[in-house]
Amino acid sequence: MKKLIFALGIIFVTSSINQVVAQCNTDQYIEACIPKLQEGFTFLKSYNIDGAGGSKNKVEYSYVFTKGATYQILICNGGQGTDGIVLTLYDSNRKQVASTKYEGSTLSAIAFPCQVTGIYYITYTFENSTNYCGGSVLGFKR
Amino acid sequence: MKNTLIGFIGIIFLFACDSKKKPSADEISGVLDSVKIEEPAISEEVISDIIQQIPSPLEISSLLKEAETKYDKSHLNDPENISNYNSNFKKALALGVYGTDLGYTNIYGQNQDALFYLNAIKSLADDLSIGQFFDIGTIKRLATNSKNLDSLLLITTKNFNSINAYLQSQKRSNLSVLLLSGGWLEALYIVSQVSEKNPNNQQLKETIGEQKIIMDNVALLLSFYTDNDPNIKDLAEHFSQLQAEFNKIEIKTVYREPTYEVVDGMLVVKDNSSSEIIMTDENIDSIRKMVYEIRNKIIN
């Protein structure tokens, strides 16, 4: 019986530690990201990119982009690069519009001068990410 | 020993039920509130997904400024009207309306007017127990100097985003939906007014026509609550009539592959697709008329 209690205790402690390790504080990345919007862009939305320590392979948001406006989406995390976070933009028919994985490199931002008003899907995926954690912001200008 | 084991397993299960965190008192009370009003059949997650799609009313205000139309306070809802709003339903709608008005004053750098709207917003937000998201001292300080426009826009946008996220986390999405509906309708009202005064400005008419896409989302969101809330049911019926007018408009899209270039580490997309809005002046007039009617009901 003692052994059983000990085993259950180990499981409980391990799962608690895993939760702490996997915690992703996206707020700090978002706060760092907002000032990086280029001059003239107005902040609209922030997005949490929390891959739950690797258990999620995709995080998706959507937004109605308006014809005539230019949108800028930035990815931020602790380092200089994107830590394997790839942003892909799809139109309302789920046709790919753009991806930050472009010609062999992974970029950290997209600028999109919209010509068709509609719902766009902003998708974040992870490729060889270490933290599966980041923040992203959306801004616009006319 | 048996009792100890059962207790220990009980604790493990208690934690296992919520792997993220323990529920706070606020969350518990939010859940209890939602029980009282009966949750919609659709999941909160789906509602959240639709809510986040609705564009910020700031985009329309920005367009009006870019089109060099003059600032006109008469288009806005008088902050003095706040005494008309005596239920959570009316307060949430009015909060959305005033939020759009605040954005309009901010975009035009009319900081004195912005202060009146801030006071009205803070008062409504307090009544709805979401006043904690407005650091009114900081906002007022920013509003006293027109050089702080960017910071003011940023902080107020963040505040409204936080309110929406909070309401959804507290399972009070019905209020979030009302806030967004009021805000969207006010933006549509303002652009309708400006368009009526500038009948030759085709871009403004197109902006009204394009709202068809958002109209569908707003009508869908309201429809989730019509069974449980008679006020929302009444509002949804009006929006449904407005949607019928929007349905007379057709948006045609021609898709073409985008092209790209990299500038300073950023992927710059060239969107080669195009769209055409097929509508008549009569369509726009009918939409305007209906928007004025609904807006009048909301603010009075």
Interface residues (C-beta under 8 A of the other chain):
Chain A: M1 L4 I5 L8 G9 I11 F12 S15 S16 Q19 I34 T42 F43 L44 K45 S46 Y61 S62 Y63 V64 F65 T66 K67 G68 A69 Q72 L89 D91 N93 K95 V97 A98 S99 T100 Y102 E103 L107 S108 A109 I110 A111 F112 P113 C114 Q115 V116 T117 G118 I119 F140 K141 R142
Chain B: M1 T4 L5 F8 I9 I11 I12 F15 A16 S19 K20 D49 Q52 Q53 I54 P55 S56 L58 E59 S62 L63 K65 E66 D150 L153 L154 T157 K158 N161 Q203 E206 T207 E210 I213 I214 N217 I251 T253 Y255 P258 Y260 V262 V263 G265 M266 L267 V268 V269 K270 D271 N272 S273 S274 S275
